[in-house]
Amino acid sequence: MRARDLAEDYPLVRLTDPALNAARLIADQHRPAVVVVDDDGKPVTVLPGSQVLRFSVPGYVQDDPSLARVYDERGGAEVCVANLAKRTVKEVLPAKDKRYELPVVSGNATVLECAATMARLHTPLVVVVDDDTIHGVVTASHLLAAILDAPESPA
Amino acid sequence: MRARDLAEDYPLVRLTDPALNAARLIADQHRPAVVVVDDDGKPVTVLPGSQVLRFSVPGYVQDDPSLARVYDERGGAEVCVANLAKRTVKEVLPAKDKRYELPVVSGNATVLECAATMARLHTPLVVVVDDDTIHGVVTASHLLAAILDAPESPA
């Protein structure tokens, strides 16, 4: 079993897509993050849902979440949508020096290599890439399943 | 819509459970993390899958993932399982000063409050707790869905 066999389809967004598209993919596909690619389709970084939320919440509410109560329920959701609607994916990424190092392995990587990369970068997924082809991603949960369900060695 | 209405069931493990149980829950329920509770059932921290993997991978492979190739496929999975089998959940948590601040909101928290807490702590989920009752967790993806699908204000 190699990384390419474990790779699953995963939501991708382009740097130039509206940030709302990233939010919609994370929401609809129940994912913790989306993979961000450039105009050539090359993976750039991973954009977690929490980062999308960071740009949807007004700054003063982030500093003091109790201020969120100045909005009623509808108003709160509306301000979040409005904050995302005016931004592209690129505009909601962390600053380059704070951006997640792209967790990437080759299609030929073993289970143990995927695990080591994920552990080192504290990421819930690695992107499986050969040259310019994205095979998909391997999530921590899928990798743990592969480890736990591996056949035992013959005695 | 308040945090308690959005809360979903989420895998919980105790500090004294075998680390393999945490791995199994993350694998079977396709989750990025489990919530860790103490012997009184009070939430302590969130344990991400990547952290479980960190303890499953031999140290020298973490330092240099290419060394993973000294193992064949089965051998790699076996060493991971063996490393987890000898540890409890408590033993695979990060050191206390590096542990994730427990992302927690009250059942009464609004959507915007949940979003602000998640954004501040860079976490893919918040635990919804009142007194000693855990209502469940709200994930970033569920919260984004609630925000995007909120009814619009009447004009």
Interface residues (C-beta under 8 A of the other chain):
Chain A: M1 L20 A23 R24 I26 A27 D28 Q29 H30 R31 P32 A33 P48 G49 S50 Q51 V52 L53 R54 S56 V57 V61 Q62 P65 S66 A68 R69 Y71 E73 R74 G75 G76 A77 E78 V79 C80 V81 A109 T110 V111 L112 E113 A115 A116 T117 M118 A119 R120 L121 H122 T123 P124 T139 A140 S141 H142 L143 L144 A145 A146 I147 L148 D149 A150 P151 E152 S153
Chain B: M1 L20 A23 R24 I26 A27 D28 Q29 H30 R31 P32 A33 P48 G49 S50 Q51 V52 L53 R54 S56 V57 V61 Q62 P65 S66 A68 R69 Y71 E73 R74 G75 G76 A77 E78 V79 C80 V81 A109 T110 V111 L112 E113 A115 A116 T117 M118 A119 R120 L121 H122 T123 P124 T139 A140 S141 H142 L143 L144 A145 A146 I147 L148 D149 A150 P151 E152 S153
